[in-house]
């Protein structure tokens, strides 16, 4: 009996898988963390950043933004990083280094870990959880152990970090670092 299945040559399979991976990455579009590096994301308390001062290993490293929004760096002290974009912080560090420490400093800043989000209301384990790139409200609810029996399962509220505005949200609404998600109680 002839076989209808054709044997797949391993190199052909790997090539096809690689091409599929490249195409899927190309069509997904930029992620939140990519936009954060380009300047759309405003940093805040709890974010971890990597600061690289080129040619100066003793001034480079991984740092956390403190609760008051400051970032303490070697030699130059504290900088108010809360509310700044990555590019703003790079310019601020260059401004501090230029007059006293280096003639032509080159600085790079990258966000390593975003601040956590909070989830409250009708979930099994309300609390603070680490942010993951591309998160939606339903992902956040799953991290918090799922709904309680009293939860309204189709409509939620999000208090956005930064401006503090409250929005209606649905299961597929994107979560941002520092957001507070509220799962409401149903009446019936």
C-alpha positions in Angstrom: 0.0 0.0 0.0 1.6 3.3 -1.0 2.0 5.9 1.7 0.3 9.3 1.3 2.7 10.9 3.7 5.9 12.2 2.3 9.0 12.1 4.4 10.1 15.6 5.4 13.8 16.2 4.9 15.0 17.8 8.2 16.9 20.6 6.6 13.8 21.5 4.5 11.7 21.4 7.7 14.1 23.7 9.5 14.2 26.2 6.6 10.4 26.3 6.5 10.2 26.8 10.3 12.7 29.6 10.2 10.9 31.4 7.3 7.6 31.0 9.2 9.2 32.5 12.3 10.6 35.5 10.4 7.3 36.2 8.7 5.4 36.0 12.0 7.8 38.4 13.7 7.5 40.8 10.7 3.7 40.8 10.8 3.2 41.0 14.6 4.5 44.6 14.7 6.4 46.3 17.5 5.8 45.2 21.0 5.3 47.4 24.0 8.9 47.0 25.1 10.2 48.0 21.7 8.1 51.2 21.8 9.4 51.8 25.4 12.9 51.8 24.1 12.0 54.3 21.3 10.6 56.8 23.7 6.8 56.3 24.3 7.1 54.7 27.7 7.4 56.9 30.8 9.5 55.3 33.5 8.4 55.2 37.1 9.0 53.6 40.5 9.9 49.9 40.3 11.3 50.0 36.8 14.8 48.5 36.4 17.1 50.0 33.8 20.5 49.3 32.4 22.7 52.3 32.0 25.8 52.0 29.8 28.3 54.8 29.7 30.6 53.8 26.8 34.2 53.3 27.8 33.3 53.7 31.5 32.5 50.3 33.1 32.6 51.8 36.6 29.7 54.2 35.6 27.6 51.5 33.9 25.3 48.9 35.4 21.8 47.8 36.2 19.7 50.1 38.5 16.2 50.4 39.9 14.1 53.5 40.1 13.3 54.2 43.7 9.8 54.8 45.1 10.2 58.6 44.9 11.1 58.3 41.2 14.9 58.9 41.6 17.7 56.9 40.0 21.0 56.9 41.9 24.0 56.5 39.7 27.8 56.4 40.5 29.6 59.7 40.5 26.7 61.8 39.5 24.2 61.0 42.3 20.4 61.0 41.9 18.4 62.0 38.9 14.7 62.4 38.9 13.9 59.6 36.3 10.2 59.2 37.1 8.1 60.5 34.2 11.0 60.5 31.8 11.3 58.5 28.6 14.4 56.5 27.9 15.8 59.3 25.6 15.0 61.9 28.2 17.0 59.9 30.8 19.9 59.5 28.4 20.1 63.2 27.8 19.9 64.0 31.6 22.8 61.6 32.3 24.9 63.1 29.5 24.1 66.6 30.9 25.4 65.5 34.3 28.5 63.8 33.0 29.6 66.4 30.4 30.7 69.3 32.5 32.7 67.5 35.2 33.5 64.0 34.3 33.7 63.3 30.6 34.3 65.5 27.5 32.0 63.7 25.1 29.9 61.1 27.0 27.9 58.5 25.1 25.1 57.0 27.1 22.6 54.2 26.4 19.6 53.4 28.6 17.4 50.3 28.3 14.4 49.2 30.4 15.2 45.7 31.7 12.1 45.1 33.9 8.9 47.1 33.9 7.2 48.0 37.2 4.5 45.5 38.3 0.8 45.9 37.7 -1.9 45.5 40.4 -5.2 43.6 40.3 -8.0 44.1 42.8 -11.6 43.1 43.2 -13.2 39.7 42.4 -10.1 37.6 41.7 -8.8 34.7 43.7 -5.5 36.3 44.6 -5.6 40.1 44.4 -2.2 41.8 44.5 0.8 43.0 42.6 2.3 40.9 39.8 5.2 41.3 37.4 4.4 42.9 34.1 4.9 40.8 30.9 5.2 42.3 27.5 1.9 42.0 25.5 -0.3 41.3 28.5 -4.1 41.6 28.3 -6.6 41.9 31.1 -7.5 38.2 30.8 -3.8 37.3 31.2 -3.6 39.4 34.3 -6.7 37.7 35.7 -5.2 34.3 35.1 -2.0 35.3 37.0 -4.3 36.3 39.9 -5.8 32.8 40.1 -8.9 33.5 38.0 -12.4 34.9 38.8 -14.3 34.5 42.1 -17.9 33.2 41.8 -19.1 36.8 42.2 -17.0 38.4 39.4 -18.4 40.3 36.4 -16.5 38.4 33.7 -16.9 40.6 30.7 -16.3 44.2 31.9 -13.4 45.6 33.9 -11.9 49.0 34.9 -8.2 50.0 34.6 -6.6 52.9 36.3 -3.8 53.9 34.0 -0.4 54.6 35.5 1.0 58.0 34.8 -2.2 60.1 34.2 -4.4 58.2 36.7 -7.5 58.1 34.3 -9.9 55.3 34.7 -11.0 53.4 31.6 -13.6 50.7 30.9 -11.8 47.6 29.7 -12.5 44.2 28.2 -10.7 40.8 28.2 -8.5 41.8 25.3 -7.5 45.3 26.6 -3.8 45.7 26.8 -2.3 46.2 30.3 0.6 48.6 30.8 3.2 48.6 33.6 1.9 50.2 36.8 -1.8 49.8 35.8 -4.4 48.9 38.4 -7.0 46.5 37.1 -10.3 46.2 38.9 -12.5 43.1 38.4 -16.1 44.2 39.3 -18.7 42.3 41.3 -21.8 41.2 39.4 -25.2 41.8 40.9 -27.0 38.5 39.9 
